[in-house]
Amino acid sequence: MATNGKVIIQGITQDGGKFRPSDWAERLCGAVATYGPGRRIIFHPNVKLASIDGVKCVVIDASLEEDDEMLFDFLTDFADENKLQILHTDKYPLPGML
C-alpha cells in the first residue's frame, strides 16, 4: 500500500448493518491512545475519529502501515474480525465527512 492516503474503518458491517456498540470508534481510538501529565489522554496522531454521512469511522493515515506495522495490523484486524467495511482513499476529507 502507498504511504499517502487514508484507510477508513466504517461503522457498517459488510452486509450493511450498523456496527454496535455505538461507541466502538471512541473505544478503538482510546485503545491506541497514551496518557500524559495529569492522566490526560493523548490520541495517536495517525488515528482519528470521523463521521461520514452520520456513520462513525476511524481514519488511519496509510503511513502508519510502515511507521508502526503492529498498530496498523491491530486496527485493520479489528475491522476484519468484526466484518467492518474498509475504504482506502487518497482523497480526504470525503464528501459528507465531519
C-alpha positions as CSV (number, residue, x, y, z in Angstrom):
1,M,0.0,0.0,0.0
2,A,1.1,3.6,-0.7
3,T,2.1,5.6,2.3
4,N,-0.1,8.6,1.4
5,G,-3.8,8.5,1.7
6,K,-6.2,7.2,4.4
7,V,-7.6,3.9,5.5
8,I,-11.1,4.4,6.8
9,I,-12.8,1.8,9.0
10,Q,-16.6,2.4,8.7
11,G,-19.1,1.5,11.4
12,I,-21.1,-0.5,8.9
13,T,-20.7,-4.3,8.5
14,Q,-20.0,-5.9,5.2
15,D,-23.7,-7.0,5.0
16,G,-24.8,-3.3,5.5
17,G,-25.8,-3.4,9.2
18,K,-24.9,-0.8,11.8
19,F,-22.0,-1.9,14.0
20,R,-22.6,-2.0,17.8
21,P,-21.7,-0.8,20.4
22,S,-22.4,2.8,19.3
23,D,-19.2,4.0,20.9
24,W,-16.9,1.5,19.1
25,A,-14.9,4.2,17.3
26,E,-14.2,6.0,20.5
27,R,-13.2,2.8,22.2
28,L,-10.9,1.8,19.4
29,C,-9.2,5.2,19.3
30,G,-8.8,5.1,23.1
31,A,-7.2,1.7,22.9
32,V,-4.3,3.1,20.9
33,A,-4.0,6.4,22.9
34,T,-1.5,7.1,25.6
35,Y,-1.8,9.2,28.8
36,G,0.2,12.3,29.5
37,P,0.6,14.5,32.6
38,G,-2.5,14.6,34.8
39,R,-3.7,11.4,33.2
40,R,-4.8,13.4,30.2
41,I,-5.5,11.2,27.1
42,I,-3.3,11.8,24.1
43,F,-4.8,10.3,20.9
44,H,-2.5,8.8,18.4
45,P,-1.7,11.4,15.7
46,N,-2.3,9.0,12.9
47,V,-5.6,7.6,14.2
48,K,-8.7,9.9,14.2
49,L,-12.4,9.8,14.8
50,A,-14.7,10.9,12.0
51,S,-18.3,10.7,10.8
52,I,-19.3,10.2,7.2
53,D,-23.0,10.8,6.4
54,G,-23.8,10.0,10.1
55,V,-21.7,6.8,10.2
56,K,-18.9,6.7,12.8
57,C,-15.5,6.0,11.4
58,V,-11.9,5.6,12.4
59,V,-9.5,7.3,9.9
60,I,-5.9,5.9,9.8
61,D,-3.1,7.6,8.0
62,A,-1.8,5.0,5.5
63,S,1.7,5.8,6.5
64,L,1.1,4.0,9.8
65,E,1.5,0.7,8.0
66,E,5.2,1.5,7.5
67,D,5.7,3.5,10.7
68,D,4.1,1.1,13.1
69,E,3.0,-2.1,11.4
70,M,1.8,-3.8,14.6
71,L,-0.5,-0.9,15.4
72,F,-1.8,-0.8,11.8
73,D,-2.4,-4.5,11.9
74,F,-4.2,-4.2,15.2
75,L,-6.6,-1.7,13.8
76,T,-7.3,-3.4,10.5
77,D,-7.6,-6.8,12.2
78,F,-10.3,-5.3,14.4
79,A,-12.1,-4.3,11.3
80,D,-11.7,-7.7,9.6
81,E,-12.7,-9.7,12.7
82,N,-15.9,-7.6,13.1
83,K,-16.6,-7.7,9.3
84,L,-16.5,-3.9,9.0
85,Q,-16.3,-2.0,5.7
86,I,-12.8,-0.6,5.0
87,L,-12.3,2.2,2.5
88,H,-8.8,3.1,1.0
89,T,-8.7,6.6,-0.4
90,D,-6.2,9.3,-1.5
91,K,-8.9,11.9,-1.2
92,Y,-9.5,13.3,2.2
93,P,-11.8,14.6,3.6
94,L,-14.6,12.9,1.8
95,P,-18.0,14.4,1.0
96,G,-20.4,14.2,3.9
97,M,-17.5,13.9,6.4
98,L,-17.5,15.7,9.8
